[in-house]
Amino acid sequence: MVHDNKLYSELKVGDTASIIRVCTANDLYIFAHASGNVNPLHLPSDDADGTAEAIAPSMWVGALVSSVLGNILPGAGTLYRSQSFRFLNRAHLGDALTVTVTVRDKGADGLVVLDTIVTGRDGEKIAEGVAEVLAPTHKVHSDDDPLPGIVVQRHGHFDRLLKACEGLEPLATAVAVPEDKASLGGALLAARHGIIRPILVGCAKTIAAVAKEIAGNLEGVEIIDIPDPDAAAGMAVELARTGKAAALMKGRLHTDELLHHVVQRDGGLRTSRRLSHVFVMDVPGLDHLLLVSDAAINIAPDLMAKVDITQNAIDVALALGFVLPKVGILSAVETVNPQIPSTIDAAVLTKMADRGQIKGGIVDGPLAMDNAVDIEAARTKGITSLVAGRADILIVPNLEAGNMLAKELVFVAHAEAAGIALGATVPIILTSRADSEKARLASCAIAALYREWRSRGDGRSHARSRAVAEAAE
């Protein structure tokens, strides 16, 4: 909206203007950065009284007055001389605040005095005061939104996954070769949060030494002493095969060293479905989790492998609370081109989903990256689709593309990346040494929620319902 400011000569006693502003979590984080005030009472994730309602800083509330003065009344060109405040109540996260200024008096040399009031819940007065400003000296047309956007690097979607695990039984998880700080620390961290019950398989002496180094508590943790890493990986798989573990986690060994035992025809964890990895990305600024597959296991999957990759990703999304996940099959372009094989695969996958050969989601492709995730890009290209611009899941043409996409999201878009491998009889947690603590916890949470979803034949579970409710909020 464009506003015309009011000059001193145009202002009259009694002129008034108001705005309504909802206090959001991003407002509080941005104010903390700008002001340097990191009082935990004012931060949504760390409010000191243990409630979910962070208290808005009073000076943030006061700053809202300047938006009315500078944008509406008197408007662009206004300069502050002074501002007084009395703070009578507290505003909280989620409150809708009404900010009103009213001209009280006009002084000499362009000075204007205005009463300023901020009201909150049920009209209660949050703050009142008096502003003295110098009115604009020339007419200006101003826009409400001339500023560049700001993306706050938060990962609230992962927080909701962790909350969805509350009340679940800890997932018995065989951890293969947890002999470094990252893998052992991640397993013990997830155990402290009650997400998994780790069974540590590896060299007991080394595990104890690493635990001491990271001040980790091994009391009550089952340890199976197998010094040889390959044999330890085999034993971890055996625990999963025999039902003693409901999930598998990679420790200090390469992914292929663990998967070698998983895919064995005799004694492995093979199913009729192709093994594939699903990244679950919490991308700042995106209002939902974004799933990417396969960026870790299948190098150059053929069409039938992509069917399983797509179905595995849909299953993860369903386990995390997506009701009907939207799947974009990626290529370089959004039209079928016989010279680009991935566009043909995408078109076939789309038709297979239409015919019920891929279940639980809406599949469309080929889509280029821009028109898969950006609605305006899809409209510009004239694409009419339930998926284009709204994709929850991105299926990449090969591992190279997927790996680059996932790392770009992490290192350029500042996403957190968690995920699991599916297609075996149990979910497999493939963490990386570069993963943050939250990403490690989220990977374990995904495995726990997936296992709980699988345990309900109809796909409905209290964990899924809570995840959906949290996402809706």
N, C-alpha and C positions, 0 to 999 in steps of 0.2 A: 504494500500500500504506500502511496506517495502522500506526504503531508506538506501543507503550506504553513510556514512559521508565522508567528504574529509579532509585528513590530510593537515598540513601546506605545505608539499612538493608537494601535488597534486593540490593545488590552483594556479590559474593563474589570473593576472590582466585582467579584462573584463569578468570573469565568472559571470553568473547572474542566478537568480531563482525568480519565482513569485508564488503567490497563489491568488485565488479569494475568498473573504469571504463576505457573505450577512449579514448585520446587522439585527438581529432579536430582538423582544421584550424580549425574554429570555436572550439574551446577555446583554441587558441593566439592567435587574433585577439582574442577577448574578454579574455583575460588581459593581452595587450599594451595594450589600451585601459584596463583597470581599473588596472593597475600603472604604466603609463607606460614599461615596459621594451620597447623596440622593437629590441633586439639582433637583427640579421638571422639569426643562428643559430637563432632561435626562431620565424621566420616562414616558412610553407610556400613562399611565392613568392619569397623572397629569402634562402634559407639560404646563408650565406657560403661554405661549402665546396663549393658547386655540386652537392650531392646532392639527391635528392628527399625525403630523410628529415630534416625539421626536428627539432631537439632540443627536447624539452619543458623549459621553465624549471624549475629545481629547486624554486623556491618554489610553482609550480603543483602539482608532485608533492606537496609538503608540505601544501598546502592541502586535498588530498583527505582527509587524516587528519581534519580538522575535520568533514567530512561524516559520517564514522562516529561521531565523538564527539557531534555535535549532533543526529544523526537516530536513532541506534540504541543506542549504549552509551557513556555512560549515557543519552543521548537528549535530547529537548527540555528546555530549562532549564539545560543544562550551561554553565558559564562557565570559560574558560581561566584558569589562573594562570601556566603557563609551558610551553614546548615546546622540546626540543632535537632536533637532527637531525645525522646523519652521512650525506652523500650518497656512495654507494659506486660507483654506475654511472649511466648516462644512460638516460632514457626517450625514445622517439622517436615521431613522428607514426605513428599506427596501432597502437601497442602496447596490449595489454590489461593493465592494472595491477591487481594485487590488493592491497587496503589492509586491514590487520588491526590491531586494537587488543586488548590483553589486560590485564586488571586485575592489577597487580603488588602493590599495597599500598593500605591504607586508613589515612589519617592522622586527625588531630583536626579538628574544626570542618568536617566535610563534605569534606575534601580526599581525592582519589582519585588514585593514581599508576598510569599505564598504559604498557606497552611499545607502541611503534608501529612497524610494519614495512610497507614497500611493496616488492612484488616485481614483476618484469616478465617478459621473454622467458625461457622455459625455467626459470622460477622463480628467476632471478638476483635478488639483493637490490639494489634501487635506493636505498633509504633506510631508516635505522633511527633510533630516538630514544625519548625519554621525554616523556610529557605529564603535567602536573599540572593537575587540573581540580577545580572545585567541583561536586559532584553536585547534581542537581535537588532542590528542596525540596518540590515537590508534583507530583502525578500529572498528566500531559498526554498526550492522544492527538494525534499529529501525522501529517500527510499528507506523502508523499514529494514531491508536486509542487504546492505551493500558489502557485508563482510565475507571473507572466505570461511568455509566450514571448518569445524574443529572435530577431530575424532579422538575420543578419550580411550586410552589403551586399557580397557577393562576386560575381564574374562568372566563375566557373570553367568554365562551359559554353563561353564564347568562347575561353578558353585551350585547350580541347580542339580547337576548330575550327582554331585556328592550328597546333596540333601536328599535326593531320591533314594539313596542307598540306606538311609536311616531306617532301622527296624528290620533290615534283611539279615539273615544269618551270614556270618563271614564266609567268604568263598574259599574252600580248601584249594590251595594253589601250590603246585609243585614248581619251585624256583630252581632252574638248572644253572649251576655254577655261579652262585651269588658271591663272587670273590673279589669284588671291587666296591668302592664307596657308593657309586651310583646304583648298582643293582641291589646290593644289600640294603642300602639306605632307603631305596624306594619300596622294597618289600616290607621293611620294618615300619616305614611311615604309613603304608596302607593298612598294616596290621593295627597300628595305634588308632587309626580312624575306624577300625572295626569293619573294613571293607573286605579284607582277605584274612585267611588263616594260613600263613606261609609254611610250607614244608621245604626246608633248605637242603638241597642235594649238591654236595661238593666236598671239598677238603675241609674238614671240621676245624683243623688248626688254622688254616688261612681265614676261614669265616670268622673265627673267634678274634683273630688279630685285626681284621678289618672292623669288626664290631667295636673293639676297644678304641680304634683310631677315630671312629665317628661317634663314640659314646652311645652306641646302640645297645639296647637291652635284649639279650637273647633268652631271658628267663621264660620258660614255658614254651619256647619255640622248638619244634621238632627239627632235628638235624640228622641227615643220613650221610655218613662219612664215606665218600667215594673220591679219592684224590684225583683219579684220571678224569679229565673234563669230558671226553667222549663217552666214557662209561657213565658218568654222572648224568649227561643229557639223556642217555638211553634209559636210566633208571627213572628220571623225571617223567619221561613218556610212559614208562611202564606203570607208574603210579596213576597216571590219567587213564590208561587203558583198563586197569583193573578197578577203577571207580574210587580209589583212595584219594584222588585229587579231582576236582571239578574244573580246573583251569591249569594252564601251563604258562610259565613266565620265563623269558630269556634273561640269563645273567651275563657273565663275562665270557661270552663266546659269540662267534658269528652266527647270524640268522640261519645260514644254510647248514651249519653244523647241527643246529637243533632240528631244523626241518627235515634233515636227512633221516632222522629217527622217526619223525612224525609220519612221513610218507611211505615207510616200509610196508610192503604187502603183508608180511607176517610180523605181528607185534607192534605195528604202528597205529596211527589214529585216523586212517583214511576213511572217507565216506564216498558216496557216489558223486559228491560235488567237488569241483575244483577248489583247491586252497587259494585264498586271496586275502589281501590286507585292505583294511578300510581305515583311512585317516579320518578322524573326527576333529574338525577345526573350529576353534572359538576365535572368530575374526572380529577385532574391534570395529564398531560401526555397523556390523551386520546383525539384524534382529533375530537370527536363528543360527543354529549350528550348521556347518557346511561339511558334507562328507565327500571325500575324494578317494577314488579307487580305480585301478590298483597301481600304487606307486612304490611297492616294496618287494613283490614276489614274482609276478608274471612279467617276463621281459617283453615278449611280443605275442600277446594272446591272440588266438584265432577266434572265430565267431562263437563257437560253442563255449570256449573258455570265458568269453565276455558275457555270455548268458549267466554263467555261475557268478562271475564277478558282480554283475548287476544285481542278481538275486541276493547275494550275500550282503551287499550294501543296503538294499531295501530292508532286509531282516534286521540289520543293526539299527537303522532309522526307526523301524517299528518298535524295537526294544527300548529305544530312547524316548518314545512318546510321540513320534510323528504319526498322525492319523492316516494320511495318504501321501507319502513322500513323493516329491516331484523330481524326476531323474532326467538330467540332461546328458545326452551322449555327445561328447565333444569331438570336434575335428577342427581343421583350419578354416572351414567355411560352413555355411548353413544350408547348402544345397548339395544334392547328390551329384558327385562327379566320379565317373568310372576310373579316372586317373588317380584318384585319392581313395584307396581301398577303405580307409576308416569311415568315409561317408556312406559307403555301401553297407558296412557292418552296422552303422548307426540306424540306417533306414530299416534293415532287417530286424534289429532289436526292438525298434518301435512297433513294427507290425507284430512281432512275437508277443509283445506285451498286450497289444490290442486283442490277440487271440487267446490270452490267458496262459501263455507259455512262460511268462514272467509275471509274478503275482505280487500284489500288495502295494504297488505304486503306479504313478502315471509316468510313462517313459516317452521321450521325444528326442529326435535327432535326425540328421546331424545338426548340431548347434556349435557356433563359434563361442569362445569364452565370453566375449562381450555380451552377446545377445542371450546367453544362458543365464547370466546373473544380473543384468541391468535392463530394467523394463523399457527405458527410453531407447537403448540400443536396439532392442527387439522391435519397438514401434518404428524406429527409423528404417529398419530393414523390411518392414511390412510383414513381420512374422506374427501370425495368429495362432496362439498355442497356450495351453494351461501351464506349460513348463517354462517357456522362453521368458527370461527376465526374472524368474521366480524359483530357479532350481535349488533344491535342498541337497541333491546328490549330483556330483560330477563324475562321469565315467570317462576315463582318459583312454586314448588309443593304444598307448604302450607305456612301459615303465619309465622311459626317458621323459616323456611329456609329464607323467604324473609326478615323478620325483622333482622335476623343475617347478611344477606348479605348487606342490606342497612347500618346497623350500622358499619360493617367492612369497607365499602367504606368510610364512614364519618370519623371514628376515627382511622383507620389504613392508608387508602389511601388519607386522607385529602380532600375528596370530599365535595362539598356543595350539600345539598339535598333540593329540592323543590318538589311540586307536588299537585295534585288535586284528588278528588274523582269524578267518573263519574257513569252514570247509573240512575241518577235523571234527572229531567227536566232542572236543571241548574247545572253548575259546582260547586263543594263544595271545599272550601279552608280549609284544615285541617292543620294549622300551629302548631308547637310545641314551648314550652317555650325555648327549646335549640336552635332554629333556629337563624341564624345570620340575620342581616338586609338585606343582599343581598338575602338570601334564601327566606325571607318573600316577598320581592319585586318580586322575580322570580316566586313564587307561584301565586301571583296576576297577573303577566304578562302571565303566562300559562293559567289561567282562562280567561283572556281577549282575548288572541289569539285563544283559543278554541271556545269561544262564537262567535267571529268574523268569524271563519272558518265555524262554524255551520250555521251562518246566510246566507252563500252563498251556495245555494243548490248544485252547481257543485263542491264545495270544493275548489274553487280558490278565493283568496282574495289578496288584495294589501299587507296585513300584512304577509301572507304566502310567497308571492313573495319576499318581502324584507328580510324575515328570511332566505330564500334559498340563496339569493344573499349574505347576510352577512356570512352565513356558508361557501359558496364557496370561499370567500376571505380568 
